[in-house]
Each structure stands twice: as structure tokens, then as C-alpha cells.
Amino acid sequence: MITKENTALRLFLPKDLGHQMYSMEAVMEEISRKKIILVELKGNFEEDKKRFEFIRQEARRLKYTYDTTSVLHVHFPKESTYGQFVYLNDMMQEDKHKRYLVTDNEFYIFGENPPVK
């Protein structure tokens, strides 16, 4: 029997007071300048099915229209399960999203930059 070893790569953004390009403060400042589309999950997977459908549709719209003026903000309440987080993460992988951010109980999905011609 072959057992699969699970591994994880954890990424930390610096919490400095300066404005480095990839510090949490710089990223949150960038988000504050965009139109924020908020989706608040309720913590019940059956109840949140329609919300997940909307998230997938809206994330695809951001990606395929190269909309960099908006950001999709998904809030996970305390009642959310790890399975819901994994479901959203899997959605990002399936649709090949390159730009998303996870912080605390928040999940941000960004549009893609237009291709360079």
C-alpha cells in the first residue's frame, strides 16, 4: 500500500510599516482603490451553493474580461467549514486563476492583466 504524504507551503507577507510591493499593507491599500464585490458566506454548504455559483461566475468574468478595476471579496464566517475553503481553493485551481489572496477569514479574487501584445 502506498501512502500519500500531504505537504503544504505556507506563504507569509511581511507586516512591515513600509510600503514594499508585497507587504500586506500595500496589498490591502491596492484593494481599497478597487470596486469591491462582497459575498458573505453563511457557513452552511447547502445554503451557500448559489453563492459559490455566483463566485465562480464573477471570478470568471474578472479573469476573461481582464477587469483589474474590481475585486471579488469572499468572507468566511466562524460557522464556515474547512471543506468550504477547500472548495473555493479548488475552484481557483480548476479555472486556472492566477491572482487571489487569502488572509484571515477573507478570500480576494482579482482579475487578470491583459496579455502583452
Beta strands, then each sheet from edge to edge (+ up, - down):
strand 1: 35-40
strand 2: 70-75
strand 3: 100-103
strand 4: 106-110
sheet 1: 1+ 2+ 4- 3+
end
